[in-house]
Amino acid sequence: MGVDDLIAAMASLTGSSADPEVLGGDRGDVVVVRVGDVVAKAHPADTDAEALRQRLEIAATHPELMLPPLKPLQFVDDRPVTVWPYGTPVSQADPDAAPWEESAALLAKLHALPVQGPVAGAPERIVRAIRALPPGLPHADVVLRAFEVLPPLDMAGQALIHGDWHLGQLVHRGAWRLIDVDDLGVGDPVWDLARPAALFAAGILPGDLWARFLNTYRETGGVALPTSEWDALNIPAQAYVVQMAARALVTGLQAVEPLVEACHRIIATHDNGDRG
């Protein structure tokens, strides 16, 4: 099935007669289409359909935290398709106005839910970003070396986590809600805090915004950081620095220089034998 046929079939699942609009540009094997007030997402053909069904059920059970799906899992040919209400995304124009406190509270409440579902998928995304990095790009050798010096990435944990959280995984529809359940499941909740920690460590996220996020998470009962935050966050944050650097080199959608510099620091730290 060609892309145009896929989009038409996805649009038919929404029940809307509006013209379909492809969101997010070229995302490889993921296609997201908005039709009026409904969004359909075609997942990769090799997606674990049973795990995705479980994730949809969790989202449907907790609409106070996650945008609930409009339908059970659908299929177009061999592609799993999920159908959602449209929500307004976070504006990237003004980081200071972004809902850092609301995000932190949602994550803290998510982490406190009963443990259920498949294994969350955070580290696999990092590995995929490295594998997708074409050889020969400027600074690619630095990013690859930073990945090589990291210790094994451990997802083990006993909490329900988002698995791929960043501000792009938040929309407003009556209130702020988490979206994108592709990696939702059981894991270490520290991974849900690691991407903003990585942006802070790389000098991209201002310290006051990181403090607002972290303080609200703790005040809302977040369980990810029982000790000093960097004892838990250090390696996951470094892993996300490497992932974001790899993606920035390929897409140019994020500032490359501070991420590459942070990769240099990661290499120096681990080459000196400091794993903490």
Stockholm file with secondary structure:
# STOCKHOLM 1.0

chainA/1-276         MGVDDLIAAMASLTGSSADPEVLGGDRGDVVVVRVGDVVAKAHPADTDAEALRQRLEIAATHPELMLPPLKPLQFVDDRPVTVWPYGTPVSQADPDAAPWEESAALLAKLHALPVQGPVAGAPERIVRAIRALPPGLPHADVVLRAFEVLPPLDMAGQALIHGDWHLGQLVHRGAWRLIDVDDLGVGDPVWDLARPAALFAAGILPGDLWARFLNTYRETGGVALPTSEWDALNIPAQAYVVQMAARALVTGLQAVEPLVEACHRIIATHDNGDRG
#=GR chainA/1-276 SS CCHHHHHHHHHHHHTCCSCCEEEEEEETTEEEEEETTEEEEECCTTSCHHHHHHHHHHHHHCTTTBCCCSSSCEEETTEEEEEEECCEECCSSCGGGSCHHHHHHHHHHHHTSCCCSSBCCHHHHHHHHHHTSCTTSTTHHHHHHHHHHSCCCCCCCSEEECSSCSGGGEEESSSEEECCCTTCEEECTHHHHHHHHHHHHTTCSCHHHHHHHHHHHHHTTCCSCSSCHHHHHHHHHHHHHHHHHHHHHHHCCSCHHHHHHHHHHHHHHHHTTCCC
#=GC SS_cons         CCHHHHHHHHHHHHTCCSCCEEEEEEETTEEEEEETTEEEEECCTTSCHHHHHHHHHHHHHCTTTBCCCSSSCEEETTEEEEEEECCEECCSSCGGGSCHHHHHHHHHHHHTSCCCSSBCCHHHHHHHHHHTSCTTSTTHHHHHHHHHHSCCCCCCCSEEECSSCSGGGEEESSSEEECCCTTCEEECTHHHHHHHHHHHHTTCSCHHHHHHHHHHHHHTTCCSCSSCHHHHHHHHHHHHHHHHHHHHHHHCCSCHHHHHHHHHHHHHHHHTTCCC
//
